[in-house]
Amino acid sequence: MTHPRSGAGEPVIRMASLMADNAAFWYREISRYLARRTGLRFEVVENVPWQERERMLDRGEVQLAFIIADGAYDAIRAMTIQAEPVRL
């Protein structure tokens, strides 16, 4: 799995939500928590329509996504999940 890099050359884990915008507070807080616990840099993709966030996920431009489980994201059934262990 490749990760984008910040201007300083460090890996950046991009997060996006395909949930309602009223949940944005929660995933921003989760990104802060993960950054504190792992020492990694997290970037929350916001101010982009959800359809574009879905395409970013499909293209592998997002490494972590919050997805509602009601079938709105059909490709989840066909996803190959790549995971790396992270100790929190």
N, C-alpha and C positions, 0 to 999 in steps of 0.2 A: 504494500500500500504506500503510495507516495503522498506526501503532505506538502501544501504550499509553504512557502517560507516568508518570514517577515523581512522587513528591510535590513534587519540585523543578521539575517541568515538562519535564524532559529526556526524550527518547524512550527507551523500553526495548524491547529485542529479547528476546522470550520464546522460550525453547528448551524442547523436550520430547523425550523418548525413548520410542519404542515398542519398544525392545529389552528384554532381560532386565535386571532390577535389578542384577545383578552387573556390568553395564557402566556403572553410574552414575558411578563414579570418572572414567572417561574423558571423558564428556561434560561433567562439571563442570570438569575441567581444560581442555578445549577452550574452554568459555565464558570461563574466566579468561584464557586466551591471547588469544582474540579481543578481549576487553575491553582488555587491555594494548595490543594492536597497533592497534586502531581508535579507542580513546578513547570508545567507546560503552558504554552500560550493558546488560548481559545478565542476564536472570533465568531460572534453570532451574526449570521446573515439576516439582516432586517431591511426594511424599506425596499423590498423586492416583492412583487406579486407572488402568491403561493405557487402559481403555475410555474414560474421561473425557478423557484426554490426546488420544486419537484424535478425539473429538468437538470438542475445542478446536481441533485442527488443521483439521477440516472447517469450523468456524465462522470461521476466520481469526484466532483468538485467540493462535495460536502462529506466529511468523515463521520459525522454524528447527526442523527435526525430524530426529531420527535414526531411520531406519525400516529394519527388517530386510527383506531382499529375497526372502523365501520366499512371498510372496502373502498374508501376514497382514493387510496393509492394502490391500484391493482398490481403494479409491478412487484410489490412486496412478496407475492407468492413465488415469483421467479428469481428473487434476489439471491446472490451468493454472498453470504455474510463473511466478511473478513474481520477477524478479531485478533487483538493482541492483548495479553493480560496486562492489567493495570492494578497496582496495589494502592488502595486509598487509605 
